[in-house]
Amino acid sequence: MVSQRERSERTIAAILGAGRELMTDGGYAAVTIDDVVARARVAKGAFYHHFPSKKALLDAVVDRLQGEIADELRADRRPAPLSSDDLAAALEGYLRRAAHPARRRLVLVEGPEVLGWERWREIDDAHFAGMTRAALEAILPAGTDPRRVASATRLLLGAVMEAALATGRAPEPDRAASEYGEVLRDLLSGLVAKTDS
């Protein structure tokens, strides 16, 4: 016998899957809640039980997409010791994954536009701030002032977010990701060299 919790999880998964597919294909503005519930094969009341609005659904979809990217980056993690080139490669990997056609529209275009910069950044931080800080701690010399690590983390996250938004709108996202990856490599090697001296 299926429990209420399992039914609820299945309903949420169906709604998220339908919303993701429809918004990826047609864009946020073109999708209605009726479209989502028809694709998910759930009642409208079930939608509103779990999501107060279409915007809340987009929020959950973007969060899930960013979570997938974070999981992929963790799976690709290089063995210690981590270098600045390794971190730059991971950041370039983020740009490529976020700009993939299955994610680009929602993660890099409509997510920031519809959810707003602040909320989009909160989602990004939830998945990547800790990972980025840990990577910086690994490549900077032992004993680096924690305030310097925190500042470097915030600056790097800001640079990557800006690069991600630009990559998402670029006519050739892979090329843009490579170009930003090169610059990130230079920035990180400079940061490590400066801290070493």
N, C-alpha and C positions, 0 to 999 in steps of 0.2 A: 504494500500500500504506500502510495506517494504521500509524503508529509506536506503540510502547508508551506513549510520553509522551502522544500524542493520545488513545489508548484510556483512559489513566488520567484525563486531563482531562475526557473525556466522562463517565466513570463518576462522578467527583466532582461534576460539574455536575448529573447526573441525581439523585444522592443529595441534594444541596443543594436542588434544585428540589422534589423529592418531600417532603423534610423540611419545607421552608418552607410548602408548600401544606397538608400535613396538620396541622402545628402551628398554622398560622393558623386553619384551619377548626375543629379539634377541641380544641386546647390541647395543651401539652407532655405532661401526665400521661396523656392518653388515647391518645397515639400510641406504638406499639411499633416496634421495629426491623424486625419482620416486615412491618408496614404500610409502612414506608419502602422496604424492598427490593422489595416487591411493586409499589408505585407506580413506583419507579425502574426496575423490570425488571432488577435486578442480583442476583447471588448474595449471600447473607449474608456469605460470606467476603470479598467485594469491599468490603462496607460496613466490616467490621472491619479490612481492610487500610488504609483511609483514615481511619477514625474509631474510636477506641478505645471509644466509648460514645455513647449517645443525647445525653448532656449535651455531649459534644465536638461533636456535630452542631449542637446549638442554639447553642453558642458560635460556630461558623463561620457559621451563618445570621444571627445577630445582627450579627456583624462585617460580613457582606456587606450587610445592610440599612443599617447605619450608613454604610458606604462609598457606597452608592447615594445616600443623603441628602447626604453631603458632595459627591459629584459634581454633584448637582442644584444645590446652593448655589453651587458654583464656576461652573456654567453661567449662573446668575442674577446673578453678581457685577456690581455697578455700576461704571462707569468712574470712574477717579480724578478729582478727589479724593473720597475716601470721607468721609461725615459720620457723626455719631453716630446720626442718624435712619436712615441706610442700614444701619448695623450692627444697630440695633434691628429693622429690617424683616427682615434676614437671620435674626436669632435667632428672630423670630416665625415666619418661614418654616420654620425647623428644627422648632419646636413643632408646626406644622400638618402637616408631612411625617411626623414621628415618630408623630403621633396618627392618621394616616390608617388606615382600617380594615384595609388590607393589611399594615400594619406595627405598629400599636398594641399588639396582644397580645404580640408577641414582643419588640419593642424596649423598651416601657415598662412592661410588667407581668411577663411570665414571664422575660424576660432578667434583670432585677435579682433576681427571686425565686429563680430556679433557679441562675444563675451566681454569684450573690452580688454585693453592692455593689462590692467591690474589683475583681473581674474586669470587671463591667459598666462601671465607671468607666475601667478601662484601655482597653477597646475604644473608649469615647467619646473619651478623650484622644488615642488614636492617630489618630482621624479629624478631631478638632475643635480640639485644643489649639493646634497650630501656626497654623491658620487664624484662630483667635480672637486669638491674640497678634499676628499680622500686622495684623489689622484694628484692634486697639487702637493699635498703633504708628502706623498711618496716621491715626487721628483725634486722637491726643494730640500736643501740640506737639513739634516736633523737639527733640531733646536731653533729653526726659523721662528721668529716672533709670531704667535698665533694671530695677532692683529694684521700682520702682513699677509698671512695665509688667507684670512677672511677678506681682506681688501682685494687680493689677487683673485679669489673665488668670485666675488661680485663683479669685478671688471671682466673676467673671462666669460662668465655667464651672460653679461650684457653684450659682449662682442659676438658671442655665438648666437644669441637671440636675434641680433641685428643681421648677422650673416644668414640665419635661417629665413628670416622674413624676405630678404633680398633674393635668396636662392629660390624660395617658393614662388616668386614672381618673375624669375629669370626665364627667358625663352629656352635656354639650355641649362636646366638645373644641375646636371652632372658636371658640366664644365664649370659652372659657378661654384659648386661644392669643391672642386679641385683647386680653383683659384683661392678661395677662402681658406682651404686647408693648408695651402702653401704659406699664406700669411700667418695663420695661426701657428704653424711650425716655427716660423721666424720669431714671432712674439714670445713663444714659450721658451725657445732656446735662449733668447735674450734675457728673459726673466731668470732662468736658472743660472746663466753666466753672471748676471749682475748680483744675484744672491750669493753665489760662490766667492765673489771677489771681496 
